[in-house]
Amino acid sequence: MASLMVGVVAYDPKVVLIWEIIRDYAKEKKFDLDYVLFSNYETQVQALLDKKVDLAWNTNVAWLRTKKRAPFAEALLMRDSDVDFTSMFIAHEDSNIQTLEDLKNKRVCFGSGDSAQAFILPAYYLKEQGLEPNRDYTMNRVDSDLGKHGDTGRSEYDILEKLKNNEYDAIALATSTWMRMIELGLSGSSLRPFYKSRGYSHCNFTNITPNVSYVNEFVEFMLGMDTQRSDITKMMEMEALSKWVKTGEYELQGYNELEQAMEWLNLF
């Protein structure tokens, strides 16, 4: 067979560095692997469905859209950081906002409309509390990176600035983004998280061709990476993982709530 082709969205220049390391490592291990870059997940999902690529490194939103159109699709492998991913709501330190219910009649800003962590799930959490957008609270969104499903984090940084400028009473973003903001000194002393979500699943390697030999070969190759090597360590740092993990029943259940949220928002 020709090289196993993996679809990857180029949301950042580091994506090329990550996959050059993986491809070079695969060549050294006699595993014939290559990758194709896409500008957005919608194009990548279509390419996978059209079998122009063998596997796709998908966000949770891209995975569910693939699964909707190809029910036999498989989620093969994830980063450990994709398991029990969480979102947060952030408010002003001196506000009286302590719970999601306190957002009634408040101004709330979300990130990009295709971001599970910064819009889709946080808006759904408010719905679970009986709060409908633009009925019970004023909703706005910053669609800074549509097509990237929130991968760039750009919209989350944009809404942070709006919160700092008192344009909104609260914002929603990924917990990992908030921690990065703290590390960079961007969070400010006047802001605080007041809600952290349940864990959910994020990215996975998606396959739509059942019972092909390259699936097990790919999984074994990824799981067998030598994490003591400097190049693999560098790749994992850039890709924000400590280890690759197989997608099991627990991880698959972690997509259920997002699927319900996407149905509610008509995102399929």
Sequence and secondary structure as in RCSB ss.txt:
>XXXX:A:sequence
MASLMVGVVAYDPKVVLIWEIIRDYAKEKKFDLDYVLFSNYETQVQALLDKKVDLAWNTNVAWLRTKKRAPFAEA
LLMRDSDVDFTSMFIAHEDSNIQTLEDLKNKRVCFGSGDSAQAFILPAYYLKEQGLEPNRDYTMNRVDSDLGKHG
DTGRSEYDILEKLKNNEYDAIALATSTWMRMIELGLSGSSLRPFYKSRGYSHCNFTNITPNVSYVNEFVEFMLGM
DTQRSDITKMMEMEALSKWVKTGEYELQGYNELEQAMEWLNLF
>XXXX:A:secstr
   EEEEEE SSTHHHHHHHHHHHHHHHTT  EEEEEESSHHHHHHHHHTTSSSEEEE HHHHHHHHHH TT EE
EEEEGGGTTB EEEEEETTSS  SGGGGTTSEEEE  TT IIIIIHHHHHHHHTT  BTTTBEEEE  TTTTTTT
TT HHHHHHHHHHHTTS SEEEEEHHHHHHHHHTT S TTEEEEEE   B   EEEE STT HHHHHHHHHHHT 
 TTSHHHHHHHHHTT S EEE  HHHHHTTHHHHHHHHHTT  
